[in-house]
Amino acid sequence: MAPVYKLKFFDFMGVAEPIRYLFAYGGIKYENIVINKEVDWPKIQRTVPFGKLPVLEIDSKVLHQSTAICRYLAKVVGLLPSDDFFAAELDALVASTFDFGARVHDWYHEADVTCKAEVERELETEVFPRYLNGFEEIIQQKGGYLGGKQLTWADFYFVGIIESVQGMWSRDFLQRYPYITQLYKNVHAIPAVKNYIAGRPHYKY
């Protein structure tokens, strides 16, 4: 009997969007539970590991942290390599993707106007070039994807985070990165992912 999956997250793309991509890719049914941050979250926060989302309930078990959830699903849908070193390389790339997205997320939600302006300058002059130049070079050298010439779960994680960053930054930063742009297009062109995107709710970033 197939497991019962329940994904809990806010009304955002964020770190949950790569999870939703993988569910779509694998044709896996799941319940997408959207948590209202103002109404429901104070009560729910006490019930989830470390008080953070997303969490994925798998029957009676609970898995937290988006990277761990995606890695689990990657094995389910056949996108986790059997070679241990290769798998670890992908883990590292996903961790760096998370770090990049987290920097932009922190800036986006910064309430102090002066502090936000300072962080924005750092993002524009240091953080974006460091990460995006690095990813661009890796994708070019590997042959089109983060893991080589074939799709892996790292590509789903990367594109999901990039999509969220695009929304938060609200400025085109991909035009200078043709290999990242092509990878982004390739993932979005996968029929199952394309269908998911066409019908998904209007999430925030």
C-alpha positions as CSV (number, residue, x, y, z in Angstrom):
1,M,0.0,0.0,0.0
2,A,1.4,3.4,-1.0
3,P,2.3,5.8,1.9
4,V,0.1,8.7,2.8
5,Y,2.0,11.9,2.3
6,K,1.1,15.2,3.9
7,L,3.2,18.3,3.3
8,K,2.8,21.2,5.6
9,F,4.1,24.7,4.7
10,F,3.0,28.3,4.5
11,D,1.4,30.0,1.5
12,F,4.8,30.4,-0.1
13,M,7.0,28.7,-2.6
14,G,10.2,28.9,-0.6
15,V,11.9,25.7,0.4
16,A,8.7,23.7,-0.1
17,E,8.6,24.3,-3.8
18,P,11.4,21.8,-4.7
19,I,9.4,19.2,-2.7
20,R,6.3,20.0,-4.7
21,Y,8.3,19.6,-7.9
22,L,9.5,16.2,-6.9
23,F,6.0,15.1,-6.0
24,A,4.8,16.3,-9.4
25,Y,7.7,14.6,-11.2
26,G,7.1,11.3,-9.6
27,G,3.3,11.5,-10.0
28,I,2.9,11.0,-6.3
29,K,-0.3,12.0,-4.6
30,Y,0.0,14.1,-1.4
31,E,-2.0,16.4,0.7
32,N,-0.7,20.0,0.4
33,I,-1.6,21.5,3.8
34,V,-1.2,25.3,3.7
35,I,-0.7,26.8,7.2
36,N,-2.0,30.3,7.9
37,K,0.8,32.1,9.6
38,E,-1.3,34.5,11.6
39,V,-4.1,32.1,12.6
40,D,-2.9,28.6,12.7
41,W,0.9,28.8,13.1
42,P,1.2,29.7,16.8
43,K,-0.6,26.5,17.8
44,I,1.0,24.3,15.1
45,Q,4.5,25.6,15.8
46,R,4.6,23.7,19.1
47,T,3.9,20.4,17.4
48,V,6.6,20.3,14.7
49,P,10.3,19.6,15.1
50,F,12.3,22.7,16.2
51,G,9.2,24.8,15.5
52,K,9.9,25.1,11.8
53,L,8.3,24.2,8.4
54,P,8.2,22.4,6.0
55,V,7.5,19.0,7.5
56,L,6.4,15.9,5.5
57,E,4.2,13.4,7.3
58,I,4.7,9.9,5.9
59,D,2.0,7.8,7.4
60,S,2.7,8.2,11.1
61,K,6.2,9.5,10.7
62,V,7.4,13.1,10.5
63,L,10.4,14.3,8.4
64,H,11.6,17.9,8.7
65,Q,14.1,20.1,6.8
66,S,13.5,20.7,3.1
67,T,16.8,19.2,2.0
68,A,16.2,15.9,3.9
69,I,12.7,15.7,2.6
70,C,13.9,16.3,-1.0
71,R,16.6,13.7,-0.6
72,Y,14.1,11.2,0.7
73,L,11.7,11.8,-2.2
74,A,14.7,11.7,-4.7
75,K,15.2,8.1,-3.8
76,V,11.5,7.4,-4.1
77,V,11.4,8.9,-7.7
78,G,14.7,7.5,-8.8
79,L,16.8,10.7,-8.8
80,L,19.3,9.8,-6.1
81,P,22.6,8.4,-7.4
82,S,23.9,5.1,-6.0
83,D,27.5,6.3,-6.0
84,D,28.2,7.7,-2.5
85,F,30.6,10.4,-3.5
86,F,28.4,11.6,-6.3
87,A,25.5,11.7,-3.9
88,A,27.6,13.7,-1.4
89,E,28.5,16.2,-4.1
90,L,24.8,16.8,-4.8
91,D,24.2,17.2,-1.1
92,A,26.9,19.9,-1.0
93,L,25.4,21.7,-4.0
94,V,21.9,21.6,-2.4
95,A,23.3,22.9,0.9
96,S,24.9,25.8,-1.0
97,T,21.6,26.5,-2.8
98,F,19.9,26.6,0.6
99,D,22.5,29.0,1.9
100,F,22.0,31.3,-1.1
101,G,18.2,31.3,-0.7
102,A,18.4,31.9,3.0
103,R,20.5,35.0,2.5
104,V,17.8,36.5,0.2
105,H,15.0,35.4,2.4
106,D,16.6,37.1,5.4
107,W,16.9,40.3,3.4
108,Y,13.4,40.1,2.1
109,H,11.9,39.9,5.6
110,E,14.2,42.5,7.2
111,A,12.1,45.1,8.9
112,D,14.8,47.7,9.6
113,V,15.0,49.9,6.5
114,T,18.7,50.9,7.0
115,C,19.8,47.4,7.7
116,K,17.8,46.1,4.7
117,A,19.5,48.6,2.4
118,E,23.0,47.5,3.6
119,V,22.2,43.8,3.1
120,E,20.8,44.5,-0.3
121,R,24.0,46.1,-1.4
122,E,25.9,43.1,-0.1
123,L,23.6,40.8,-1.9
124,E,24.0,42.7,-5.2
125,T,27.8,43.1,-5.1
126,E,29.0,40.0,-3.3
127,V,26.4,37.3,-2.6
128,F,24.7,37.0,-6.0
129,P,27.9,37.1,-8.0
130,R,29.6,34.6,-5.7
131,Y,26.8,32.0,-5.8
132,L,25.5,32.5,-9.3
133,N,29.0,32.6,-10.9
134,G,29.8,29.4,-9.0
135,F,26.7,27.6,-10.1
136,E,27.0,28.8,-13.6
137,E,30.5,27.4,-13.9
138,I,29.5,24.1,-12.4
139,I,26.6,23.7,-14.7
140,Q,28.7,24.6,-17.7
141,Q,31.5,22.2,-16.8
142,K,29.2,19.3,-15.9
143,G,27.3,19.5,-19.2
144,G,24.0,21.2,-18.5
145,Y,22.9,20.0,-15.1
146,L,24.3,20.3,-11.6
147,G,25.2,16.6,-11.6
148,G,26.3,16.2,-15.2
149,K,24.3,15.6,-18.4
150,Q,21.3,14.1,-16.6
151,L,18.7,15.4,-14.3
152,T,19.1,14.8,-10.5
153,W,17.2,16.0,-7.4
154,A,19.7,18.8,-7.0
155,D,18.4,20.4,-10.1
156,F,14.8,20.4,-8.7
157,Y,16.0,21.9,-5.5
158,F,18.1,24.6,-7.2
159,V,15.4,25.7,-9.7
160,G,12.8,25.7,-6.9
161,I,14.9,28.1,-4.8
162,I,15.9,30.2,-7.8
163,E,12.2,30.7,-8.6
164,S,11.5,31.8,-5.1
165,V,14.5,34.2,-5.1
166,Q,13.3,35.7,-8.4
167,G,10.0,36.6,-6.8
168,M,11.6,38.1,-3.7
169,W,14.3,40.0,-5.6
170,S,11.8,41.2,-8.3
171,R,14.6,42.0,-10.7
172,D,16.0,39.9,-13.6
173,F,19.3,38.5,-12.5
174,L,19.3,35.4,-14.7
175,Q,20.0,37.1,-18.0
176,R,23.8,37.1,-17.3
177,Y,23.8,33.4,-16.6
178,P,22.8,31.4,-19.7
179,Y,23.6,28.0,-18.3
180,I,21.5,28.6,-15.2
181,T,18.7,30.0,-17.4
182,Q,18.8,26.9,-19.6
183,L,18.7,24.6,-16.6
184,Y,15.7,26.6,-15.2
185,K,13.9,26.2,-18.6
186,N,14.7,22.5,-18.8
187,V,13.2,21.7,-15.4
188,H,10.1,23.8,-16.0
189,A,9.7,22.1,-19.4
190,I,9.4,18.6,-17.8
191,P,5.7,17.7,-18.6
192,A,4.8,16.8,-15.1
193,V,6.4,19.9,-13.7
194,K,4.9,22.1,-16.4
195,N,1.4,20.8,-15.6
196,Y,2.0,21.3,-11.9
197,I,3.1,24.9,-12.4
198,A,0.1,25.6,-14.7
199,G,-2.3,24.6,-12.0
200,R,-0.6,25.5,-8.7
201,P,-2.0,28.0,-6.3
202,H,-0.8,31.6,-6.4
203,Y,1.9,31.2,-3.8
204,K,3.9,34.1,-2.4
205,Y,7.7,33.7,-2.8
